[in-house]
Amino acid sequence: MNVKTALASNISAELEAAHERYRDANPRSYQQHRKAAEVLPGGNTRTVLYSDPFPITLASAEGCRVTSLDGKEYVDYLGEFTAGLYGHSDPLLREAVESALQSGWVRGGHIEQEEKLARLICDRFPSIERVRFTNSGTEATLYAISAVRAISGRSKVLVFDGAYHGGVFVFKTVQNPLTAPFDFVVAPYNDWDGTRALLEANAQALSCVLIEPMQGSGGCIPASPSFLRQLRDWTEQNGVTLIFDEVMTSRLSGGGLQEMYGITPDITTLGKYIGAGFSFGAFGGREDLMSHFDPSRVGAFSHAGTFNNNVFTMTAGAVGLEKVFTPIIAEQLTERGNSLRERLNEIAAQASFPMQFTGVGSLMNVHMCGGEIESVRDLTGSDMNLRDLFYFDLIERGIWPARRGMFNLSLPMGVLEFSVLEEAVKDFVRVRSKLFTSER
């Protein structure tokens, strides 16, 4: 057995041991999973939350902590995949929800709060002159693409490898059979020469370019500002609509990464935290594009959605943006996240195996590979078993991350929570480096 094979075997053995400890520590979650599997396929209705050998069931949450059905408390570094920005018990948001409860819901009419939330969004994001609400980022993407295709009379949509724009817009290495059947052109992320070649080849049929300024699901990989600027310049010169998916990255400054980089797209899609914990999505942009949704206009696009202006999302969302997550608070959280990621990378650099954290501000992802990471193409050598081992080690230490290695900060987090993660990473580096000593 060669050294590489022996090392892989050692990691697999450690991972199996971690699975056994996990099973022993979470019997009530296992029983709940078996019950759920009787009525849900695989006991699951949201694929990203599934985790083998079985998922832990959460029973409650408070502040920046979650508690499992087995009575174990975790520091919530998953942050509901960025939607949990406010944590779990902000008093101002609780008050907003209680006021919505008292005033009645599912009213079936316009409410004042929808105008207030829309105005806050338009005031914050440079690209958004008019906005429409949906119930998820997936819906927002669907409407944005469909509208631009109808307005332009062109069919093709340029996206990027590694992108995730919602449950039916997935562009990973393995093709997702549920991806919506638009005419997609998939370009190499952060590679201008390769992207420009595809832009030029499809210029006459291209309706829009859709991009995450930082790929979230793809591993918190930021687009370089120069790459985004080149896209902006080309699309302006060629009459192609540029769409920024800021469903995740809108929290990284008062006006998202578009404000941070000074690059204004034609349309922006939003979601996640802006609903303050309730279902939310939105798409907005230039007035001339969005005016196609004006129902008083002849031939306007129809855009329905029973819960688009539901009282809980509109009320809590407006209070959140106005009183809790102000632009100043957004900047401070990004600074804290950048500082934490730098410290984690200093720790990771001491490991005898490749490990690094990518991201911007309060959003980051661990990768078990070396070298500069500019796209998912740079992750082909990542050690997935070692990343899984890291996940189970953190679970044992009372930390709740995404299985895929994503970490998202929330506003209630502070020095204590950051130090808990830093110490856990230090221990992982110290203990698991022993697996690699045979290579030296």
C-alpha positions as CSV (number, residue, x, y, z in Angstrom):
1,M,0.0,0.0,0.0
2,N,1.5,3.3,-1.0
3,V,1.6,6.4,1.2
4,K,-1.3,8.2,-0.5
5,T,-3.5,5.1,-0.3
6,A,-2.6,4.6,3.3
7,L,-3.4,8.2,4.2
8,A,-6.8,8.0,2.5
9,S,-7.5,4.8,4.4
10,N,-6.5,6.5,7.7
11,I,-8.9,9.4,7.0
12,S,-11.7,7.0,6.1
13,A,-11.2,5.1,9.3
14,E,-11.3,8.3,11.4
15,L,-14.4,9.4,9.5
16,E,-16.2,6.1,10.3
17,A,-15.2,6.5,13.9
18,A,-16.7,10.0,13.9
19,H,-19.9,8.6,12.4
20,E,-20.2,6.1,15.2
21,R,-19.8,8.7,17.9
22,Y,-22.4,10.8,16.1
23,R,-24.8,7.9,16.0
24,D,-24.3,7.3,19.7
25,A,-24.7,10.9,20.7
26,N,-27.9,11.6,18.8
27,P,-30.4,8.8,19.3
28,R,-33.5,11.0,19.4
29,S,-32.6,12.6,16.2
30,Y,-32.2,9.2,14.6
31,Q,-35.6,8.1,15.8
32,Q,-37.1,11.4,14.4
33,H,-35.4,10.8,11.1
34,R,-36.9,7.3,10.9
35,K,-40.4,8.7,11.6
36,A,-39.9,11.4,9.0
37,A,-38.8,8.9,6.4
38,E,-42.3,7.3,6.6
39,V,-43.9,10.4,5.0
40,L,-41.0,12.3,3.4
41,P,-38.6,10.9,0.8
42,G,-35.5,10.2,2.8
43,G,-37.1,12.0,5.7
44,N,-36.3,15.2,3.9
45,T,-38.0,18.1,2.2
46,R,-34.9,20.3,1.7
47,T,-31.9,18.4,0.2
48,V,-29.2,20.7,1.5
49,L,-30.1,19.9,5.1
50,Y,-29.7,16.2,4.7
51,S,-26.6,14.7,6.3
52,D,-25.6,11.1,6.5
53,P,-25.7,8.9,8.5
54,F,-28.8,10.9,9.4
55,P,-29.5,14.6,10.1
56,I,-29.7,16.1,13.6
57,T,-33.2,17.4,14.4
58,L,-33.2,20.9,15.9
59,A,-35.8,21.6,18.6
60,S,-35.2,25.3,19.5
61,A,-33.0,28.3,18.9
62,E,-32.1,31.5,20.7
63,G,-29.6,34.2,20.0
64,C,-26.9,32.6,17.9
65,R,-27.4,29.1,19.3
66,V,-29.5,26.1,18.3
67,T,-30.5,23.2,20.4
68,S,-31.1,19.7,19.1
69,L,-33.8,17.2,20.0
70,D,-31.0,15.3,21.9
71,G,-30.5,18.4,24.1
72,K,-27.2,19.5,22.7
73,E,-26.5,23.2,22.2
74,Y,-24.5,24.5,19.2
75,V,-23.1,27.8,18.2
76,D,-25.0,28.5,14.9
77,Y,-22.4,29.0,12.2
78,L,-24.7,27.8,9.5
79,G,-26.9,30.9,9.9
80,E,-29.6,29.3,7.7
81,F,-27.3,29.6,4.7
82,T,-27.1,33.4,5.2
83,A,-30.8,33.9,5.9
84,G,-30.2,33.8,9.6
85,L,-28.4,37.1,9.8
86,Y,-30.5,38.4,12.7
87,G,-30.1,35.3,14.8
88,H,-33.1,33.7,16.5
89,S,-34.6,36.1,19.0
90,D,-34.0,39.8,18.1
91,P,-36.4,41.8,20.3
92,L,-37.3,44.4,17.7
93,L,-38.1,41.7,15.2
94,R,-40.2,39.8,17.7
95,E,-42.1,43.0,18.4
96,A,-42.7,43.4,14.7
97,V,-44.0,39.9,14.3
98,E,-46.3,40.4,17.3
99,S,-47.7,43.5,15.8
100,A,-48.4,41.6,12.6
101,L,-50.2,38.9,14.6
102,Q,-52.4,41.5,16.3
103,S,-53.3,43.3,13.0
104,G,-54.4,40.1,11.2
105,W,-52.8,38.4,8.3
106,V,-53.6,36.9,4.8
107,R,-55.5,40.1,4.1
108,G,-55.7,39.8,0.3
109,G,-54.9,43.5,-0.3
110,H,-52.2,46.0,-0.4
111,I,-50.5,46.8,3.0
112,E,-48.5,49.8,4.0
113,Q,-45.5,47.8,5.0
114,E,-44.8,46.6,1.4
115,E,-44.2,50.1,0.3
116,K,-41.9,50.7,3.3
117,L,-39.8,47.6,2.7
118,A,-39.6,48.4,-1.1
119,R,-38.5,52.0,-0.4
120,L,-35.8,50.8,2.0
121,I,-34.5,48.4,-0.6
122,C,-34.6,51.0,-3.4
123,D,-32.7,53.5,-1.2
124,R,-30.0,51.0,-0.4
125,F,-29.1,49.2,-3.6
126,P,-27.7,51.4,-6.4
127,S,-29.2,49.3,-9.2
128,I,-32.8,49.1,-7.9
129,E,-35.1,51.9,-9.0
130,R,-38.2,49.7,-8.8
131,V,-38.7,46.3,-7.1
132,R,-41.1,43.3,-7.1
133,F,-41.4,40.8,-4.2
134,T,-41.4,37.0,-4.5
135,N,-41.2,34.2,-1.9
136,S,-37.7,33.0,-2.6
137,G,-34.5,33.8,-4.4
138,T,-35.3,31.0,-6.9
139,E,-38.5,32.8,-7.9
140,A,-36.7,36.1,-8.1
141,T,-34.2,34.6,-10.6
142,L,-36.9,32.9,-12.6
143,Y,-38.8,36.2,-13.1
144,A,-35.7,38.2,-13.8
145,I,-34.6,35.9,-16.5
146,S,-38.0,35.4,-18.0
147,A,-38.6,39.2,-18.1
148,V,-35.3,40.0,-19.8
149,R,-35.9,37.3,-22.4
150,A,-39.3,38.6,-23.2
151,I,-38.2,42.3,-23.3
152,S,-35.1,41.6,-25.5
153,G,-36.7,38.9,-27.7
154,R,-33.5,36.9,-27.2
155,S,-33.3,33.5,-25.7
156,K,-29.8,32.8,-24.4
157,V,-28.7,33.3,-20.8
158,L,-25.0,33.3,-19.9
159,V,-24.2,31.9,-16.5
160,F,-21.0,30.6,-14.8
161,D,-19.6,27.3,-13.8
162,G,-20.1,26.6,-10.1
163,A,-23.1,29.0,-9.9
164,Y,-26.2,28.5,-7.8
165,H,-29.2,30.8,-8.5
166,G,-31.9,28.8,-6.7
167,G,-33.1,25.2,-6.7
168,V,-33.7,25.0,-10.4
169,F,-30.7,27.0,-11.5
170,V,-27.7,24.9,-10.5
171,F,-24.5,24.8,-12.6
172,K,-22.1,22.5,-10.8
173,T,-19.7,19.9,-12.2
174,V,-22.5,17.3,-12.4
175,Q,-25.5,18.6,-14.4
176,N,-28.6,19.0,-12.3
177,P,-31.6,17.3,-14.2
178,L,-34.0,19.7,-12.5
179,T,-32.3,22.9,-13.9
180,A,-34.9,25.0,-15.7
181,P,-34.8,24.4,-19.5
182,F,-33.6,27.8,-20.6
183,D,-31.0,28.2,-23.3
184,F,-27.9,28.5,-21.0
185,V,-24.4,29.2,-22.0
186,V,-22.0,28.3,-19.1
187,A,-18.8,30.4,-18.9
188,P,-15.7,30.0,-16.8
189,Y,-16.0,32.1,-13.6
190,N,-13.2,34.7,-13.1
191,D,-11.7,33.9,-16.5
192,W,-12.3,37.0,-18.8
193,D,-10.7,35.6,-21.9
194,G,-12.8,32.4,-21.8
195,T,-15.9,34.4,-20.9
196,R,-15.4,37.0,-23.6
197,A,-15.0,34.3,-26.3
198,L,-18.5,32.9,-25.3
199,L,-20.0,36.4,-25.1
200,E,-18.8,37.3,-28.6
201,A,-19.9,33.9,-30.0
202,N,-23.4,34.3,-28.6
203,A,-23.8,38.1,-28.7
204,Q,-26.7,38.2,-31.2
205,A,-28.8,35.7,-29.2
206,L,-27.8,36.7,-25.7
207,S,-30.6,38.2,-23.5
208,C,-28.6,38.6,-20.2
209,V,-25.6,37.7,-18.1
210,L,-26.4,36.3,-14.7
211,I,-23.6,36.2,-12.0
212,E,-23.1,36.0,-8.3
213,P,-20.5,38.7,-7.3
214,M,-19.4,36.0,-4.9
215,Q,-20.4,32.4,-5.5
216,G,-22.1,31.2,-2.3
217,S,-23.1,27.6,-2.8
218,G,-20.0,27.2,-5.0
219,G,-17.7,27.7,-2.0
220,C,-17.7,31.5,-1.1
221,I,-15.5,32.3,-4.1
222,P,-15.5,36.0,-4.9
223,A,-15.4,37.4,-8.4
224,S,-12.6,39.8,-8.9
225,P,-13.8,43.4,-9.2
226,S,-11.9,43.6,-12.5
227,F,-13.8,40.6,-13.9
228,L,-17.1,42.2,-12.9
229,R,-16.1,45.5,-14.4
230,Q,-15.2,43.8,-17.7
231,L,-18.6,42.1,-17.7
232,R,-20.3,45.4,-17.0
233,D,-18.5,47.2,-19.8
234,W,-19.1,44.4,-22.4
235,T,-22.8,44.1,-21.6
236,E,-23.3,47.9,-21.8
237,Q,-21.5,48.1,-25.1
238,N,-23.5,45.2,-26.6
239,G,-27.0,45.9,-25.2
240,V,-27.1,42.8,-23.0
241,T,-28.8,43.0,-19.5
242,L,-26.5,42.3,-16.6
243,I,-28.1,40.6,-13.6
244,F,-26.4,40.4,-10.2
245,D,-27.6,37.6,-7.9
246,E,-27.0,39.2,-4.5
247,V,-29.3,36.9,-2.6
248,M,-26.4,36.1,-0.3
249,T,-24.0,39.0,-0.9
250,S,-26.4,41.9,-0.3
251,R,-25.5,41.7,3.4
252,L,-21.8,42.5,2.8
253,S,-22.4,46.3,2.8
254,G,-25.3,48.6,3.1
255,G,-25.8,48.2,-0.7
256,G,-24.3,44.8,-1.3
257,L,-21.1,44.0,-3.3
258,Q,-22.4,46.2,-6.1
259,E,-22.0,49.2,-3.8
260,M,-18.7,48.0,-2.4
261,Y,-17.2,47.5,-5.8
262,G,-18.9,50.5,-7.5
263,I,-20.4,48.3,-10.2
264,T,-24.1,48.8,-11.0
265,P,-26.0,46.0,-12.8
266,D,-29.2,46.4,-14.6
267,I,-31.2,44.0,-12.4
268,T,-30.5,42.6,-8.9
269,T,-32.0,39.6,-7.3
270,L,-32.4,39.4,-3.5
271,G,-33.6,37.0,-0.8
272,K,-32.5,35.3,2.4
273,Y,-32.1,37.7,5.4
274,I,-34.1,40.6,4.1
275,G,-37.3,38.7,5.0
276,A,-36.0,38.7,8.7
277,G,-36.5,35.0,8.9
278,F,-39.7,34.7,6.8
279,S,-39.9,33.6,3.2
280,F,-38.6,36.3,0.9
281,G,-37.3,37.0,-2.5
282,A,-37.1,40.1,-4.7
283,F,-36.0,41.3,-8.1
284,G,-35.5,44.9,-9.0
285,G,-33.6,47.2,-11.3
286,R,-33.8,50.0,-13.9
287,E,-37.2,51.6,-14.1
288,D,-37.6,51.1,-17.8
289,L,-37.1,47.3,-17.3
290,M,-39.3,47.0,-14.2
291,S,-42.1,49.1,-15.7
292,H,-43.1,46.1,-17.8
293,F,-44.6,44.8,-14.5
294,D,-46.8,47.9,-14.0
295,P,-50.4,46.4,-14.2
296,S,-51.8,49.8,-15.3
297,R,-49.7,49.5,-18.4
298,V,-51.2,47.9,-21.6
299,G,-49.5,44.6,-22.2
300,A,-47.9,44.4,-18.8
301,F,-46.3,41.2,-17.6
302,S,-48.4,39.3,-15.0
303,H,-46.6,38.5,-11.8
304,A,-48.7,36.7,-9.2
305,G,-47.9,35.2,-5.8
306,T,-50.3,34.8,-3.0
307,F,-47.7,35.6,-0.3
308,N,-45.6,38.1,-2.2
309,N,-46.7,40.9,0.2
310,N,-47.5,38.7,3.3
311,V,-47.7,40.8,6.4
312,F,-45.0,38.9,8.4
313,T,-42.3,39.3,5.8
314,M,-43.1,42.9,4.9
315,T,-43.4,44.0,8.6
316,A,-40.4,42.2,10.0
317,G,-38.3,42.9,6.9
318,A,-38.9,46.6,7.1
319,V,-38.1,46.8,10.8
320,G,-34.9,44.7,10.2
321,L,-33.5,47.0,7.5
322,E,-34.5,50.2,9.1
323,K,-33.7,49.6,12.8
324,V,-31.4,46.6,13.1
325,F,-29.3,45.9,10.0
326,T,-28.4,49.5,9.1
327,P,-25.6,50.2,6.6
328,I,-23.2,51.0,9.4
329,I,-23.9,47.6,11.1
330,A,-23.5,45.9,7.8
331,E,-20.0,47.4,7.4
332,Q,-19.1,46.5,10.9
333,L,-20.2,42.9,10.5
334,T,-18.1,42.6,7.3
335,E,-15.1,43.9,9.0
336,R,-15.5,41.4,11.9
337,G,-15.9,38.6,9.4
338,N,-12.8,39.6,7.4
339,S,-10.8,39.7,10.6
340,L,-12.1,36.2,11.7
341,R,-11.3,34.7,8.3
342,E,-7.8,36.1,8.5
343,R,-7.2,34.5,11.9
344,L,-8.6,31.2,10.7
345,N,-6.3,31.2,7.7
346,E,-3.4,31.8,10.0
347,I,-4.3,28.8,12.0
348,A,-4.9,26.7,8.9
349,A,-1.5,27.6,7.5
350,Q,0.0,25.6,10.4
351,A,-1.6,22.4,9.3
352,S,0.4,19.6,7.7
353,F,-2.4,19.3,5.1
354,P,-3.8,21.9,2.7
355,M,-6.6,23.9,4.3
356,Q,-7.9,27.5,3.7
357,F,-11.0,29.7,4.2
358,T,-12.3,31.8,1.3
359,G,-15.1,34.4,1.3
360,V,-15.9,38.0,2.0
361,G,-16.9,39.5,5.3
362,S,-19.5,37.5,7.2
363,L,-19.6,34.6,4.6
364,M,-16.8,32.1,4.3
365,N,-16.1,28.5,3.3
366,V,-13.4,26.0,4.3
367,H,-11.5,24.1,1.5
368,M,-9.1,21.2,2.0
369,C,-6.9,22.2,-0.9
370,G,-3.9,24.5,-1.6
371,G,-3.3,27.2,-4.1
372,E,-5.3,30.2,-5.1
373,I,-9.0,29.6,-5.4
374,E,-10.7,31.6,-8.2
375,S,-13.4,29.2,-9.3
376,V,-14.7,25.7,-8.7
377,R,-12.1,24.5,-11.2
378,D,-9.5,25.1,-8.5
379,L,-11.3,22.8,-6.1
380,T,-10.9,19.5,-8.1
381,G,-8.1,18.4,-5.7
382,S,-10.0,19.0,-2.5
383,D,-10.1,16.2,0.0
384,M,-13.8,15.7,0.6
385,N,-13.3,13.1,3.3
386,L,-11.1,15.4,5.3
387,R,-13.7,18.2,5.0
388,D,-16.4,15.8,6.3
389,L,-14.1,14.9,9.2
390,F,-13.8,18.6,9.9
391,Y,-17.6,18.8,10.0
392,F,-18.0,16.0,12.5
393,D,-15.2,17.3,14.7
394,L,-16.9,20.7,14.9
395,I,-20.3,19.1,15.6
396,E,-18.7,17.3,18.6
397,R,-17.3,20.6,19.7
398,G,-20.7,22.2,19.7
399,I,-20.4,24.2,16.5
400,W,-23.2,24.0,13.8
401,P,-21.7,24.7,10.3
402,A,-22.9,23.6,6.8
403,R,-21.8,20.1,5.9
404,R,-20.2,21.6,2.8
405,G,-17.9,23.8,4.9
406,M,-19.8,27.1,4.8
407,F,-19.8,29.4,7.8
408,N,-22.1,32.5,8.1
409,L,-21.9,35.0,10.9
410,S,-25.0,36.5,12.6
411,L,-25.4,39.7,14.4
412,P,-25.6,38.2,18.0
413,M,-22.2,36.7,17.6
414,G,-19.2,38.1,19.4
415,V,-15.8,37.4,20.7
416,L,-16.9,34.3,22.6
417,E,-18.4,32.7,19.6
418,F,-15.4,33.6,17.4
419,S,-13.0,32.1,20.0
420,V,-15.0,28.9,20.2
421,L,-14.5,28.4,16.4
422,E,-10.9,29.4,16.4
423,E,-10.1,27.0,19.2
424,A,-11.9,24.2,17.4
425,V,-9.9,24.8,14.2
426,K,-6.7,24.9,16.2
427,D,-7.6,21.5,17.7
428,F,-8.5,20.1,14.3
429,V,-5.2,21.2,12.8
430,R,-3.3,19.8,15.8
431,V,-5.0,16.4,16.0
432,R,-5.6,15.7,12.4
433,S,-2.1,16.7,11.3
434,K,-1.0,13.5,12.9
435,L,-2.7,11.6,10.1
436,F,-0.2,13.1,7.6
437,T,3.0,12.6,9.5
438,S,3.8,9.5,7.4
439,E,4.1,11.7,4.3
440,R,7.1,13.6,5.8
